[in-house]
Amino acid sequence: MKSTGPKEKTPGRRSKPTMSDVAREAGVSLGTVSNVVNGLKVNEAYRLKVEEAIRKLDYQVNNSGRNLKTGHSYTIALIIPNTRTPHFAALANDINVALVRRGYHMLLSFSDYDYKQEEEMLRFVRQNNVDGIIALTYNPRLELPVDIPCVTIDRFFSAQVPCVTADNYNGGRIAAEKFAELGCRKLAFLRIGSVLTNEPNKRKDGFAAACLEYGVDFDVKLLTDGEPMSRFEDFLREHLHDGRLDFDGIFCATDNLAYRVIRMLSGMGIKVPEDVQVIGFDGIRMFGDLNYICSTIVQPVTDIAETCVEMILSKDLAARPSLVCLPVRYAAGGTTREPEEIPEEFRGDIK
């Protein structure tokens, strides 16, 4: 049988770039490219060179082959209540960015605060062979899988499951200190939230401790999830006398709540910040990247996301701290009167 010889390449068709091609383009070793593709830690300058070469050559990772070789799916599940809430949406965005940068994909699941749905989500992600789970959950009876690495946000489960959170206690302190600095003499703390003993509950504790320390009088109104928001308005109206509110400062446990409370106050003829100053918590911005919607305690969302991803991909998760609290900061957002805006007669020394 006559040999036809080697086949010629089809004119105009380019062969797919290989990992070796990426290494040559980036000027690094094949091992460095492999480490970047597999999400392993490498020198930042080398990682940027490899990522640029991958984009330039349009290199496509063979995920099926990589998965068989490593035994990993290179997928991390994120379980959150929703992305309607701006804070959750920002977390999902930044976690996805952090995962993609390391060569991983994100499987996003919404629980919508449904306890049964949270349990169903855990069953679903286990069936889909994920490499880890990052979860922000509210089911008090939820049991996390022991055979899959898990990292939680805002809720401590056990010493074996790292929890990443903002420093909620200090955030509450900062809010009270700011009100005292701005000359407030009677404060209120409002919160609607889960019955769980979770990290955000510490916002009230820090606020109360600082109020006592600075000698500032305060009141507290707490609602649990499911209770009508109108009860906050009832509470405020109980403290409304002759068109004036008893409080000159209100700390809301979230920016979402602060926004609603400001609307309630407007309907009562109370001006913010002229009659009462308001501080929220989260650091939500208009349209995601513009001005803050209110004066607020800003959560380090990007740092929380990076920490969660770095921990879930750690080879020794058990050796990581069981609780990581990241620093928060105050940001003015138009619902407080900063020092130059406070009338002289209201400028008192901080006790």
C-alpha positions as CSV (number, residue, x, y, z in Angstrom):
1,M,0.0,0.0,0.0
2,K,1.5,3.3,-1.1
3,S,2.2,5.8,1.7
4,T,0.6,9.2,1.3
5,G,3.3,10.8,3.6
6,P,2.7,13.3,6.4
7,K,-0.5,15.3,6.2
8,E,-0.2,18.9,5.4
9,K,-1.8,21.5,7.7
10,T,-4.9,23.1,6.3
11,P,-4.0,26.5,4.9
12,G,-5.0,29.3,7.3
13,R,-5.7,27.1,10.3
14,R,-3.5,27.8,13.3
15,S,-2.7,25.1,15.8
16,K,-3.9,25.6,19.3
17,P,-1.3,27.3,21.6
18,T,0.2,25.0,24.2
19,M,1.4,25.6,27.7
20,S,5.0,25.7,26.3
21,D,3.9,28.5,23.9
22,V,2.7,30.5,26.9
23,A,5.9,29.9,28.8
24,R,8.0,31.1,25.8
25,E,5.7,34.2,25.3
26,A,5.9,35.1,29.0
27,G,9.6,34.3,29.3
28,V,9.1,32.0,32.3
29,S,9.5,28.3,33.0
30,L,6.8,25.7,32.1
31,G,6.4,25.0,35.8
32,T,5.5,28.6,36.5
33,V,2.8,28.5,33.8
34,S,1.5,25.3,35.3
35,N,1.4,26.9,38.8
36,V,-0.5,29.9,37.5
37,V,-3.0,27.8,35.6
38,N,-3.6,25.6,38.6
39,G,-4.1,28.5,41.0
40,L,-0.9,27.9,42.9
41,K,1.0,30.8,44.5
42,V,3.7,32.3,42.3
43,N,5.6,35.6,42.2
44,E,3.1,38.4,41.4
45,A,5.3,39.7,38.5
46,Y,5.5,36.2,36.9
47,R,1.7,35.7,37.4
48,L,1.0,38.9,35.5
49,K,3.3,37.9,32.7
50,V,1.7,34.5,32.4
51,E,-1.8,35.9,32.4
52,E,-0.9,38.5,29.7
53,A,0.6,35.7,27.6
54,I,-2.5,33.6,28.0
55,R,-4.7,36.4,26.8
56,K,-2.4,37.3,23.9
57,L,-2.2,33.7,22.7
58,D,-5.8,32.9,23.6
59,Y,-4.6,29.8,25.4
60,Q,-7.4,27.6,26.6
61,V,-6.9,25.4,29.6
62,N,-7.9,21.7,29.1
63,N,-10.1,21.5,32.2
64,S,-11.2,17.9,31.7
65,G,-7.6,16.8,31.4
66,R,-6.5,19.0,34.3
67,N,-9.4,17.7,36.5
68,L,-8.5,14.1,35.8
69,K,-4.8,14.7,36.5
70,T,-5.3,16.7,39.8
71,G,-8.6,15.2,41.1
72,H,-10.0,18.7,41.4
73,S,-12.9,20.4,39.7
74,Y,-11.5,23.9,40.1
75,T,-14.9,25.0,41.2
76,I,-15.8,26.7,44.5
77,A,-19.5,27.0,45.6
78,L,-20.7,30.3,47.0
79,I,-24.0,30.2,49.0
80,I,-25.5,33.6,49.8
81,P,-29.1,34.8,50.4
82,N,-29.4,36.8,47.2
83,T,-27.7,39.4,45.0
84,R,-30.6,41.9,45.3
85,T,-28.9,43.2,48.5
86,P,-26.0,45.4,47.4
87,H,-23.6,44.0,50.1
88,F,-24.2,40.4,49.0
89,A,-23.8,41.4,45.4
90,A,-20.5,43.0,46.1
91,L,-19.3,40.0,48.0
92,A,-20.3,37.7,45.1
93,N,-18.5,39.9,42.6
94,D,-15.3,40.1,44.5
95,I,-15.2,36.4,45.4
96,N,-15.7,35.6,41.7
97,V,-12.9,38.0,40.7
98,A,-10.5,36.4,43.3
99,L,-11.3,32.9,42.1
100,V,-11.0,33.6,38.4
101,R,-7.6,35.2,39.0
102,R,-6.5,31.9,40.5
103,G,-7.9,29.8,37.7
104,Y,-11.1,28.7,39.5
105,H,-14.8,29.0,38.7
106,M,-17.6,30.0,41.0
107,L,-20.8,28.1,41.4
108,L,-23.3,30.6,42.8
109,S,-26.4,29.5,44.8
110,F,-29.1,31.7,46.4
111,S,-30.9,30.6,49.5
112,D,-33.2,33.6,49.8
113,Y,-33.0,33.1,53.6
114,D,-34.9,29.8,53.2
115,Y,-33.6,27.3,55.7
116,K,-34.6,24.3,53.6
117,Q,-33.1,25.9,50.5
118,E,-29.8,26.2,52.3
119,E,-29.8,22.5,53.1
120,E,-30.7,21.7,49.5
121,M,-27.9,23.9,48.3
122,L,-25.4,21.9,50.3
123,R,-26.7,18.6,48.9
124,F,-26.5,20.1,45.3
125,V,-22.9,21.4,45.6
126,R,-21.7,18.1,47.0
127,Q,-23.2,16.3,44.0
128,N,-21.4,18.6,41.7
129,N,-17.9,17.7,43.1
130,V,-16.9,21.2,44.2
131,D,-13.5,21.8,45.7
132,G,-14.8,23.9,48.5
133,I,-17.8,25.9,49.9
134,I,-17.9,29.6,50.9
135,A,-21.2,30.2,52.8
136,L,-23.2,33.0,54.3
137,T,-26.1,31.2,55.9
138,Y,-28.9,31.6,58.5
139,N,-30.3,28.1,59.2
140,P,-29.6,27.5,62.9
141,R,-29.6,23.8,62.4
142,L,-27.4,23.7,59.3
143,E,-24.7,21.1,59.3
144,L,-21.7,21.8,57.0
145,P,-20.1,18.8,55.2
146,V,-17.0,17.4,56.9
147,D,-15.6,16.0,53.6
148,I,-15.4,19.3,51.7
149,P,-13.4,22.4,52.8
150,C,-15.7,25.1,54.1
151,V,-15.2,28.8,55.0
152,T,-18.1,30.9,56.4
153,I,-18.8,34.6,56.4
154,D,-20.2,36.3,59.5
155,R,-21.1,33.1,61.3
156,F,-18.9,30.9,63.5
157,F,-19.7,27.2,63.2
158,S,-16.7,25.5,64.9
159,A,-13.0,25.7,65.3
160,Q,-12.6,23.4,62.3
161,V,-14.5,25.8,60.0
162,P,-12.8,29.2,59.5
163,C,-15.1,32.2,59.7
164,V,-14.2,35.5,58.0
165,T,-16.0,38.7,59.1
166,A,-15.6,42.4,59.5
167,D,-14.8,43.7,63.0
168,N,-18.4,44.3,63.8
169,Y,-17.8,45.1,67.5
170,N,-15.4,47.9,66.7
171,G,-17.7,49.1,64.0
172,G,-20.4,49.6,66.6
173,R,-17.9,51.5,68.8
174,I,-16.8,53.7,65.9
175,A,-20.4,54.7,65.2
176,A,-21.0,55.6,68.8
177,E,-17.7,57.5,69.0
178,K,-18.6,59.4,65.8
179,F,-22.0,60.4,67.2
180,A,-20.3,61.7,70.4
181,E,-17.8,63.6,68.4
182,L,-20.6,65.2,66.4
183,G,-22.3,66.4,69.6
184,C,-25.2,63.9,69.8
185,R,-26.7,63.4,73.3
186,K,-29.4,60.8,72.8
187,L,-29.0,57.9,70.5
188,A,-30.9,54.9,69.2
189,F,-29.8,51.6,67.8
190,L,-32.0,49.8,65.3
191,R,-31.6,46.3,63.9
192,I,-33.6,43.7,62.1
193,G,-31.9,40.4,61.7
194,S,-31.5,36.7,62.4
195,V,-32.0,35.2,65.9
196,L,-28.6,33.5,65.4
197,T,-25.8,34.5,67.6
198,N,-23.7,35.6,64.7
199,E,-20.9,38.2,64.2
200,P,-23.2,41.1,63.1
201,N,-24.9,40.9,66.5
202,K,-21.7,42.4,67.9
203,R,-22.4,45.7,66.3
204,K,-24.9,46.4,69.1
205,D,-22.5,45.3,71.8
206,G,-19.7,47.6,70.5
207,F,-22.2,50.5,70.2
208,A,-23.5,50.0,73.7
209,A,-20.1,49.7,75.2
210,A,-18.9,53.0,73.6
211,C,-22.1,54.8,74.6
212,L,-21.5,53.8,78.2
213,E,-17.9,54.8,78.0
214,Y,-18.7,58.3,76.6
215,G,-21.7,58.8,78.8
216,V,-24.1,59.1,75.9
217,D,-27.7,58.0,76.6
218,F,-29.1,55.4,74.1
219,D,-32.1,53.2,73.4
220,V,-32.4,50.0,71.4
221,K,-35.1,48.6,69.1
222,L,-34.5,45.1,67.8
223,L,-36.7,43.2,65.3
224,T,-36.2,39.6,64.1
225,D,-36.4,38.6,60.4
226,G,-40.1,38.4,59.4
227,E,-41.4,41.2,61.7
228,P,-42.9,44.2,59.9
229,M,-40.7,47.2,59.3
230,S,-43.6,49.4,60.5
231,R,-42.6,48.6,64.0
232,F,-39.6,50.8,63.6
233,E,-41.9,53.6,62.6
234,D,-44.1,52.9,65.6
235,F,-41.0,53.1,67.8
236,L,-39.9,56.4,66.3
237,R,-43.3,57.9,66.7
238,E,-43.4,56.9,70.3
239,H,-40.3,59.2,70.7
240,L,-41.8,62.1,68.7
241,H,-43.0,65.0,70.8
242,D,-44.3,68.3,69.4
243,G,-42.7,67.6,66.0
244,R,-39.3,66.8,67.6
245,L,-37.6,63.4,67.9
246,D,-36.1,62.5,71.3
247,F,-33.0,61.2,69.4
248,D,-30.4,63.3,67.7
249,G,-28.5,60.3,66.4
250,I,-29.6,56.9,65.0
251,F,-27.3,53.9,64.3
252,C,-28.8,51.4,62.0
253,A,-27.3,47.9,61.8
254,T,-27.2,48.0,57.9
255,D,-27.3,50.7,55.3
256,N,-30.4,49.0,53.8
257,L,-32.2,49.7,57.1
258,A,-30.7,53.2,57.4
259,Y,-32.2,54.0,53.9
260,R,-35.6,52.9,55.0
261,V,-35.5,54.7,58.3
262,I,-34.5,57.9,56.6
263,R,-37.6,57.6,54.4
264,M,-39.7,57.0,57.6
265,L,-38.3,60.1,59.2
266,S,-39.0,62.2,56.1
267,G,-42.6,61.1,56.3
268,M,-42.7,62.2,59.9
269,G,-41.4,65.7,59.0
270,I,-37.9,64.9,60.5
271,K,-34.9,66.1,58.4
272,V,-31.7,64.2,58.1
273,P,-29.1,65.3,59.1
274,E,-30.5,68.6,60.3
275,D,-32.8,67.2,63.0
276,V,-31.3,63.7,63.5
277,Q,-28.1,62.2,62.2
278,V,-28.0,58.7,60.8
279,I,-25.1,56.2,60.5
280,G,-25.5,52.8,58.8
281,F,-23.3,49.8,58.4
282,D,-21.9,48.1,55.3
283,G,-20.5,50.8,53.0
284,I,-23.1,50.6,50.2
285,R,-22.5,53.0,47.3
286,M,-25.0,54.4,44.8
287,F,-24.9,52.2,41.7
288,G,-22.1,50.2,43.2
289,D,-19.2,52.6,42.8
290,L,-20.5,56.2,43.3
291,N,-21.3,58.0,46.6
292,Y,-22.2,56.2,49.8
293,I,-26.0,56.1,50.3
294,C,-25.5,57.3,53.9
295,S,-22.8,57.9,56.4
296,T,-21.7,54.4,57.2
297,I,-19.3,51.9,58.8
298,V,-17.6,50.5,55.7
299,Q,-17.0,46.8,55.5
300,P,-13.7,45.7,53.7
301,V,-15.6,43.6,51.1
302,T,-12.7,43.0,48.8
303,D,-10.5,42.0,51.7
304,I,-13.2,39.6,53.0
305,A,-13.5,38.1,49.5
306,E,-9.7,37.7,49.1
307,T,-9.4,36.2,52.6
308,C,-12.2,33.7,52.0
309,V,-10.7,32.5,48.7
310,E,-7.2,32.4,50.0
311,M,-8.3,30.2,52.9
312,I,-10.6,27.9,50.9
313,L,-7.8,27.1,48.5
314,S,-5.3,26.6,51.3
315,K,-3.7,23.2,51.5
316,D,-3.9,23.2,55.2
317,L,-7.2,24.8,56.1
318,A,-7.3,23.2,59.6
319,A,-4.2,25.2,60.5
320,R,-5.9,28.5,59.7
321,P,-7.4,30.7,62.4
322,S,-11.0,29.8,63.3
323,L,-12.1,33.5,63.2
324,V,-10.6,36.3,61.1
325,C,-11.9,39.8,61.9
326,L,-11.0,42.5,59.3
327,P,-10.9,46.2,60.1
328,V,-13.7,48.6,59.3
329,R,-13.7,52.3,58.9
330,Y,-16.2,55.2,59.0
331,A,-17.1,57.2,55.9
332,A,-19.3,60.3,55.7
333,G,-22.2,60.0,53.4
334,G,-24.4,63.1,53.9
335,T,-26.6,61.8,56.7
336,T,-24.3,63.2,59.5
337,R,-23.2,66.8,60.1
338,E,-19.4,66.8,60.1
339,P,-17.6,69.1,62.5
340,E,-17.7,72.2,60.3
341,E,-21.5,71.7,59.9
342,I,-22.4,71.5,63.6
343,P,-23.8,74.7,65.1
344,E,-21.6,76.1,67.8
345,E,-24.2,75.5,70.6
346,F,-24.2,71.8,69.9
347,R,-20.4,71.3,69.9
348,G,-19.8,69.7,73.2
349,D,-16.6,68.1,74.4
350,I,-16.4,64.3,74.2
351,K,-16.6,62.9,77.7
